[in-house]
Structures are given as structure tokens and as C-alpha cells.
Amino acid sequence: MSSRLGALAAATALATAVLGLGAPAPAEAAAVAFDNGQTITDTSGNLMHAHGGGMLKVGSTYYLVGEQRNDYLFDQVSMYSSTDLVHWTFENDILSAESDPDLSPANIERPKVIYNAATDKYVLWAHKENGVDYGDAEVAVAVSDTVDGDYEYQGSFRPAGYDSRDMTLFVDTDGTGYLISAADVNYDLNVYRLTDDYLAIDELVYVFDGYHREAPAVFQRGGVYFLVTSGATGWNANQTQYATTTNFPEGAWSGWSNAGNSTTYGSQPTFVTTVQGTAGTSYLYMGDRWGPQWGGKPMDSEYVWLPISFPSSTSMSLTWYSTLNIDAAAGTVQGVVGNDDGSPYSTKFVNAGSGKCIDVPSGSSADGTTLIQYGCWNGAPQAFTFDPVYPGSKVGSIANTATGKCWDVLDQSTASGAPVGQWGCWAGGNQRFSLRAAAGGGYLIVAQHSGLCVSVSGSSAADGAAIVQSTCTGAANQRWTVTVR
């Protein structure tokens, strides 16, 4: 049994301390633990929706902006604040589908905000589509007098006439602003210089021609500029690659080099944050572990944040850590070395209402067998492995250790009351479940294809009561303690 399993056995306390279910940490706190590869809960106890986002520091406060979707369509660009990069407070939905008729319906993706010192304005750019297809390939621009205010929509357009999809913004040390965006249906990356007010395009200044890269993020360290990108494989994670130059943006640029493993630990880059403090400067890779990879939706996505190491002045590397110690005031981001490699581990699931365990009746190996609850014991019918989709994730498949069959919402039903059974493992969305910390303690177990919670039917306390999926309420019959066997 891995040490990660011991960590999950104490998961309720961990979620309270790390994911923000308790009181915010005081501003003067030193290093704070960040639990990696999972969803983030804000200081009000709600899931933080800031995907495809970017970071901006104002004074000692970091502001994170990102996507909040209604299913797959744009709902809001949401903003959160933090002084320690771990405990996040919701500030405002700075742009919404109601902000302008052009935004309903729409897809607004990868929003980034930069500050213009000359105009004293905060400027937002994002990838914009019409909400029906991806034929617009435009950028949208909005502006505000304050970082967390209501941003006034300025419209959308194709930069310099080129199609534009995944994008980021970068402000160089001389105050010049740049847009970097995927063009030519993601085969090129175009670098544009912005006008002095950051509201429009001045000139196309460089093209990475034909590399099929997207999800750009730019940062500068010691006079070396790093452009971090992903391949173009839809929602599915792939190998992050980067290129460098000392002459941004014209180059000469280096070739592309790999960072992280072949899936970048299940994530796609969205931003690199510079964390500068009294003890030095660290660089924090920020990636999205997109929910549709495992049958979920964009709002099921998890966050992968990793410290960047630099073997040389022109090279970078990413290593997986399940926990980071972040001291924002000191400017240090350190990975905690552990054994969390995402391997399966053995557990049982105890219901908070009945005190009974999920059980494969009679240890049957038959496909379609409906799971039940039964008095807890250490037999094989109650022994399961949770296999995370990627290291650190609380989304994965759950299989019985004796039968090898996976939990399965039978017939791929999305109906409340549908039975949860077992079936041969095939990695479908109806066999992917997420463990979400429950306000009443323990976990909700959420079927990724339906968004419904694994429950004891009828809140029964009886042996043999069926395990079903039902609308998530957080009631006792939906709360489960994950217990190490």
C-alpha cells in the first residue's frame, strides 16, 4: 500500500486544511501546503472555477482569472484573490454572458488580464467563439478601472485578420504588451505587438510556422524568454514543449524541448506565475487537467501547479509533486517529495448514514451485478482499488480487488435512481468517479458522465440496500468515508 493511501485516509482533514474549507490562513503565514492535481475549494466552500486562466499580482495580492462555463458554453470569467497562492477568495464575475449580446451564446476561453500603467486600466483578452461552432476564431477585449471590477466589453475581432484560438498575453520589462495566439487552425503560433493602450493589435511581429502548438504561456527569467506550449490534441493531455530566446519576440529562437512526462501529468499549460519575495523568485507552472479526458465536463477539471526547475539558464524541467509548500512572501515554491505516483490503492467505502460498506453481493464476478451495502468486514467483496486517472487526481476508476470488475453506472444511465453495479473495466465516463470533500465530512462520490452522486437507495440502513446514483444533496446516505483496509 502506497503512502498516498495513508494521506487519503486522512482526506477530510487534508481537504479542510488545504482546499480552503476552513478559515483562511493569516497573511503573515509562512509556507502553506497546496494539494496538487485536484479541484480547489474557495474560502466560501465553493469550487473555484478559474480554468484556462491567468494570474496578475497587485501589491501583495495575487488575482486569478479563468473560465466558468455553463456546461460547455461561456457563463462567466471569474476572479479570485489570494495572498498565499493556496487560499482563494471569490471576488467577482468580471465578465458574463449578460455583459453584451455578443456573449450569449459564446465560448470565452483562456482569459488573461494585464495592467496598463500608462492608462491606469486593466485589460482583459480572451479567445472568443460564437457558442455554436469554432468558426469565429476571434479575440475578445474588455477593460476595467479596477482589477476586480465589472469589465466593459469592447468587442471581438480577428487579430490583423488572422484566425486566433488558444492565446495568452505578456508584458515585457519595457511595458510593451504582446498577444501570442494559435493561428492557421492551430498550426501556427502568432506573436503580435499590442497598441500602447493594450486594446488593439499594432503589428504581427513573429510567426512559429507549422509546429501545431497551442496553450501558450510566456515568462522571462534572467534575460531568457521561455514560451511554454502544448500539442493540439483537444481535451486530451500531451507533452509540454518549450522554446527560448534572449531576443523576444523576433528571436533567434531555440528548437522545441520537452518538459514533464508524456502527458505533463495529465495537464495542459495555461500560465506561468512569477512568485517573487524576500528570499528570491520562483516560477510556478499552472496547468488544467481537463475533465472531458475522463468523461466529465470542463467544470470538473482539476489544477496541476508545479515548481519549475532550471538545469541551465536556457532549460526548464517539471517534476510531479502531490504537495507543494508555497511561501508567497518569501517567493519560494517547493515540491514535497513523496510516493504519490498515482498507483492503485486498496480501500473500502463506509456510508455515513448507515455505517455499512459498499459490497459486491456474494463476491459475484458477473457483469451487471448491482452493488449493495452490507455490514463492514474485511472480506474481498468489500475490497476495492481506486485508480486515479493521473497522479494526485481524485477522479478515477474503482475496481473490486477479487473480481477485477469496475464500478459502472449500468447502461450508462444519467437518470437519478439508476443502479451502480460492476462491469468489465473499459474507462468509459460511466466508470469514472470523483471523490469530492463533503461539507458534512467524508466524500461525495460523483459519477463523471451524469454528475450524480453514489447513494444508498432510500437512505436505508438495511443490509442489501442497493447502491444507486442520485441528485447530489450532501445527505448522509451520499457521504462516504474512504477507509484503508
Steps between C-alpha positions, in 0.01 A plus 500: 500500500644838399547790738245688292233272638583607849461856385156426358393330821540842662346670199227692683753678718728553202221649290403735783855621546607515138195553281370794698200348682621652825597854592747679273863492604627825650688723260819474704506118479816342361496196271151363433427154360331477159338164416572446133309348210155561643216751497539806723238618746483872574474655845118489479503124442415518128696343217734752341436540128804665347598268217710603202589797713774745580650673801561866582664637813389833644696604807533185711180343363482251215190507279406191302255524208358209307209332328173411666276317258136399481554148375734580207383858434629823651337608823751728672861601521551465874764668715649378829759653731765359732803620692648150543409329167316225690191656663286667232213745554238563233501868400274548198375366170681769306337413164186297441267382226276792600773760449422537128265337244812384314579269794179299518554240376876494475813316595743719690820307566846560649428848643804704604518841671792745483546846651580804286700745710468780241118494496451362853262239357470125535454329164357155436553298184352156427433253219143555377268273302129527416384217728384286207826406328864604491477697178544849647856450634512852644636683801273690738610807694358659816629772734455614861622780729557247779647151497188332641236728351236439233692501172347696213485293184676662203411246230669216315710471184762294321844644585655651186246290308637163619294231668578479872428225750702411814676815615691677773623851581847609603635838613874542455725692738474815285119498528433375148204264486474191280231256392614145418230290337450183299423574135452312172266254677763444774791427265671835565568712807485872424659768718342846474613826658211685662424869467616723785159479670495116468157515332595408144767345279791714388687246288562130439865465598579126492352170382583148622405342172358148479586360843137419602540639852237663722436601865786754506650649817795741507736601780842660526783396733845657507463648154384168348143480369319165522198417282316200649245318282302179459427293194155531341312187614168645614416433864758223530828579669830471314868585522577860596779656297677833530729721294731781618655822376693794639345729239122497546309466279701500179755242615707314403295234683625161612338178386226338704595303813284278722397581858324256731386155393312400185169643630648775720342306788162518332502877453513773238688825572307820549741739678833535679494716811808680628505479881739763628572555868756574768695175446504500122283423197324179402307411186172310528369296208119510492311236302146375454421131533192513278195302618389382152811276497317260732137558405441811708436859397729804499383602847614162636855590404783492751802723553860389455747756637870413503823681588722547196864394533777636282787260422661787308417860416328388178332177612210413730355183650178391671478228764178365650434580867175415676559781750666839465621722781441858387632806683380787286656767722841334475457414132555127547304214341633158597377153414466249782664172404267205558380171356188630328540350155130453430510123548186316612443451868274281709206644689140455608214749502293551817167683485449783747129429542499125550858427606501219243739430213461477124502131412494272195223259600633148556826610335339445159721559197204539263473812286196705598499399868350789697706620796338494844584612851580240765644490849870577478753219517837432343382268226581528131147616399573829680857544381545754221782686331469863403712563191551873431490610139821694564728542801334688784157500339186424696338380177548139403358153463406276793544126461436203726830337591359146468287525185706765319173659387443877515222703654264585215180703479311229319385566143688834519182644647487866597175457694471551874440163664694300241694212657874499545640157424817339373616433146818419316724807515498709182574857620164643392360810668248283685798324662672821609422633846631804686553521875386843618538615858151526656401785729369249755823300499627221281452497125234525235570251221387661174443311174680705237263432210185601691613732781292291743617366836545139608232442767333237713154459349227650716744586779452142618702356787423142396750246377450449128374851422595589143770750408364750248582842359283795600498879500778626724367649825776415747259292708643227723408224256734667245797558729772237507805450714794368301659246733834329457463125531 
